[in-house]
Amino acid sequence: MESLYLQKCLGTCLTQGLAEVARVRPMDPIEYLALWIAKYKDIVTLEQQRQKEMIDLEHERQLARMEQEMMERLKAEELLFQQQLAIQLELEMQEKEKQKTEELQRAQELNKEMSIESMTRGEEPILSEEVMMDSGKTLAEISDRYGAPNLSRVEELDEPMLSDVSIKTYPRRDCISC
């Protein structure tokens, strides 16, 4: 039992140490063997630490590779999303342009019809801008410019004018001559 313990814990260390003592033949072999075993322990400890660091380093490399692959996939997905968004925006712009041209054609046809009717009655023809204003569209719906304000119609009200009589002037306190 004790020999198994000694062989398991000191087998390689003691065998190599005794072989070193036999090779060097120092003056004090016991002290030499003690120092050699202490140095052997330091070397074994350093080797174990180096092994652990190598395992940790490899683990970190694997994590970095996985993170880089994930970032590449995210970039590819973002690029695909941007391309799809650009295509969708282009289709929407084409649809809006189509609707605008259709509305313009309808407005022109309506203007022609109204002009023909007013000419047959002997009235002055209605301009296309007046027809567009009467259609109830906002400025953004009529304009094809990006960023046109999307305001609803605003009606200006007549404000009562202040008469000169109703305005009362008070002398200024800092002015002596007033």
Phi, psi and omega per residue, in radians:
M1 nan -0.857 3.138
E2 -1.170 -0.597 3.138
S3 -1.186 -0.582 3.074
L4 -1.158 -0.732 3.113
Y5 -1.071 -0.854 -3.137
L6 -1.096 -0.699 -3.137
Q7 -1.186 -0.661 -3.126
K8 -1.240 -0.792 -3.040
C9 -1.524 -0.633 -3.043
L10 -2.044 0.040 -3.028
G11 -0.927 -1.114 -3.083
T12 -1.241 -0.659 -3.112
C13 -1.115 -0.872 -3.094
L14 -1.191 -0.685 3.137
T15 -1.101 -0.811 -3.139
Q16 -1.183 -0.674 3.120
G17 -1.120 -0.774 3.122
L18 -1.158 -0.618 3.094
A19 -1.153 -0.647 3.117
E20 -1.194 -0.716 3.106
V21 -1.092 -0.729 3.139
A22 -1.170 -0.597 -3.124
R23 -1.296 -0.747 -3.045
V24 -1.499 -0.629 -3.092
R25 0.942 1.166 3.132
P26 -1.298 2.923 -3.134
M27 -1.197 -0.705 3.114
D28 -2.053 1.595 -3.062
P29 -1.168 -0.504 -3.134
I30 -1.205 -0.823 3.115
E31 -1.124 -0.724 3.121
Y32 -1.063 -0.776 3.130
L33 -1.129 -0.679 3.123
A34 -1.117 -0.816 3.111
L35 -1.124 -0.694 -3.138
W36 -1.122 -0.716 3.127
I37 -1.157 -0.688 3.095
A38 -1.103 -0.763 3.105
K39 -1.140 -0.689 3.111
Y40 -1.049 -0.735 3.124
K41 -1.076 -0.763 3.108
D42 -1.080 -0.741 -3.137
I43 -1.122 -0.746 3.128
V44 -1.109 -0.749 3.135
T45 -1.098 -0.786 3.108
L46 -1.090 -0.686 3.122
E47 -1.151 -0.687 3.090
Q48 -1.137 -0.722 3.091
Q49 -1.099 -0.742 3.119
R50 -1.096 -0.715 3.098
Q51 -1.084 -0.776 3.132
K52 -1.106 -0.752 3.110
E53 -1.092 -0.677 3.111
M54 -1.132 -0.702 3.105
I55 -1.127 -0.786 3.114
D56 -1.099 -0.721 3.126
L57 -1.095 -0.747 3.113
E58 -1.131 -0.687 3.091
H59 -1.092 -0.759 3.106
E60 -1.098 -0.687 3.105
R61 -1.095 -0.748 3.113
Q62 -1.095 -0.753 3.104
L63 -1.098 -0.714 3.131
A64 -1.124 -0.730 3.105
R65 -1.091 -0.762 3.134
M66 -1.113 -0.728 3.123
E67 -1.132 -0.722 3.123
Q68 -1.126 -0.738 3.100
E69 -1.091 -0.701 3.123
M70 -1.135 -0.726 3.118
M71 -1.109 -0.702 3.105
E72 -1.125 -0.722 3.098
R73 -1.124 -0.715 3.115
L74 -1.123 -0.706 3.103
K75 -1.125 -0.738 3.117
A76 -1.118 -0.715 3.118
E77 -1.156 -0.700 3.114
E78 -1.136 -0.729 3.106
L79 -1.088 -0.747 3.106
L80 -1.093 -0.756 3.117
F81 -1.086 -0.746 3.122
Q82 -1.117 -0.692 3.114
Q83 -1.135 -0.749 3.112
Q84 -1.124 -0.700 3.114
L85 -1.124 -0.724 3.121
A86 -1.113 -0.716 3.118
I87 -1.137 -0.762 3.138
Q88 -1.101 -0.764 3.112
L89 -1.108 -0.680 3.119
E90 -1.114 -0.743 3.108
L91 -1.124 -0.710 3.112
E92 -1.123 -0.720 3.116
M93 -1.112 -0.710 3.113
Q94 -1.120 -0.725 3.132
E95 -1.127 -0.754 3.107
K96 -1.108 -0.720 3.123
E97 -1.101 -0.703 3.110
K98 -1.104 -0.768 3.120
Q99 -1.114 -0.702 3.128
K100 -1.109 -0.748 3.137
T101 -1.158 -0.677 3.091
E102 -1.112 -0.749 3.113
E103 -1.122 -0.706 3.118
L104 -1.116 -0.740 3.107
Q105 -1.108 -0.755 3.105
R106 -1.087 -0.733 3.132
A107 -1.127 -0.692 3.120
Q108 -1.164 -0.721 3.109
E109 -1.123 -0.741 3.108
L110 -1.109 -0.713 3.113
N111 -1.113 -0.718 3.120
K112 -1.118 -0.775 3.141
E113 -1.084 -0.751 -3.120
M114 -1.208 -0.625 3.110
S115 -1.153 -0.723 -3.139
I116 -1.144 -0.740 3.127
E117 -1.125 -0.742 -3.124
S118 -1.221 -0.542 3.114
M119 -1.237 -0.624 3.118
T120 -1.213 -0.493 3.096
R121 -1.507 -0.203 3.138
G122 1.555 0.278 3.128
E123 -1.638 2.966 3.110
E124 -1.342 2.408 -3.108
P125 -1.176 2.584 3.139
I126 -1.516 2.354 -3.139
L127 -1.366 2.703 -3.081
S128 -1.153 -0.529 3.115
E129 -1.119 -0.662 3.122
E130 -1.148 -0.644 3.107
V131 -1.164 -0.731 3.138
M132 -1.122 -0.669 3.141
M133 -1.209 -0.584 -3.129
D134 -1.370 -0.218 -3.084
S135 -1.290 -0.200 3.095
G136 1.473 0.224 -3.134
K137 -1.443 2.627 3.065
T138 -1.479 2.980 -3.126
L139 -1.099 -0.667 -3.141
A140 -1.158 -0.599 3.138
E141 -1.279 -0.531 -3.126
I142 -1.446 -0.692 -3.055
S143 -1.418 2.577 3.078
D144 -1.794 0.152 -3.128
R145 -1.444 2.472 3.100
Y146 -1.229 2.362 3.080
G147 1.474 0.202 3.097
A148 -1.126 2.446 -3.085
P149 -1.132 2.468 -3.125
N150 -1.807 1.219 -3.079
L151 -1.754 2.516 3.030
S152 -1.384 3.026 -3.116
R153 -1.169 2.485 3.107
V154 -2.114 2.184 3.099
E155 -1.740 2.274 3.119
E156 -1.493 2.326 3.131
L157 -1.765 2.555 3.081
D158 -1.298 2.161 3.119
E159 -1.625 2.475 3.108
P160 -1.159 2.380 3.140
M161 -1.448 2.385 3.094
L162 -1.434 2.297 3.123
S163 -1.506 2.823 -3.127
D164 -1.141 -0.485 -3.096
V165 -1.254 -0.613 -3.077
S166 -1.341 -0.258 3.133
I167 -1.511 2.050 -3.121
K168 -1.810 2.273 -3.135
T169 -1.793 2.401 3.116
Y170 -1.951 2.495 3.127
P171 -1.187 2.562 3.101
R172 -1.361 2.471 -3.076
R173 -1.306 -0.517 -3.107
D174 -1.439 -0.157 -3.098
C175 -1.766 2.110 -3.104
I176 -1.356 -0.682 -3.060
S177 -1.347 -0.236 -3.070
C178 -1.357 nan nan
